[in-house]
Amino acid sequence: KNQVEQSPQSLIILEGKNCTLQCNYTVSPFSNLRWYKQDTGRGPVSLTIMTFSENTKSNGRYTATLDADTKQSSLHITASQLSDSASYICVVSARLTGGGNKLTFGTGTQLKVEL
Amino acid sequence: KAGVTQTPRYLIKTRGQQVTLSCSPISGHRSVSWYQQTPGQGLQFLFEYFSETQRNKGNFPGRFSGRQFSNSRSEMNVSTLELGDSALYLCASSQNRASAQQTPLDEQFFGPGTRLTVL
């Protein structure tokens, strides 16, 4: 069964600190992995997308890594800001033989950045 | 380019009623997917439409249905509402080109969602 598990479930850090969020998956056949940021009451916004051959990708203060062998990904946030407070969702895509993709979503890590 | 739009943004209904939600994808996007998001379950896939055809379907009861129009706009309908249907309903669009040169990225762009409350 395709699954995506994220840890920790929630996290509180002080402004300016770094943090790392984890994502483990068992999705097959793997197509790509994405990290989304979702502010409260809003739709998710893509941060990074990585395919099988990519093991790191950055977007400003966000850096995602992918280890396709161990089926693990992490999202590292550098020098956190109050605006980073949100839910971070890991989404793994499997390509369907009939076309399109099957996306499996993690339940997210709720990050709160405090002063 | 305008983003994905969803209407209405908020909706309150009572048990037993039905509801129709609307989604307008980004111009040029042909794939529209619908998701239900609840605090306990996270994002759950409902169905995906591509060129007016339902291509993929999640594990939701038949009370949940959808359709896509020739302009790629999509609607989702929920009949005989239950309390457990209270959720944020998100729509996402992607280019999802059907050609052999299709990029594997197929990034989905989400709308702001419709918050449905069933009383």
Interface residues (C-beta under 8 A of the other chain):
Chain A: S31 N32 R34 Y36 G41 R42 G43 P44 V45 S46 I49 T51 I89 V91 S93 R95 L96 G98 G99 G100 N101 K102 L103 F105 G106 T107 G108
Chain B: V4 S31 S33 Y35 Q41 G42 L43 Q44 F45 E48 F50 R55 N56 L88 L90 A92 N96 A98 P104 L105 D106 E107 Q108 F109 F110 G111 P112 G113 R115
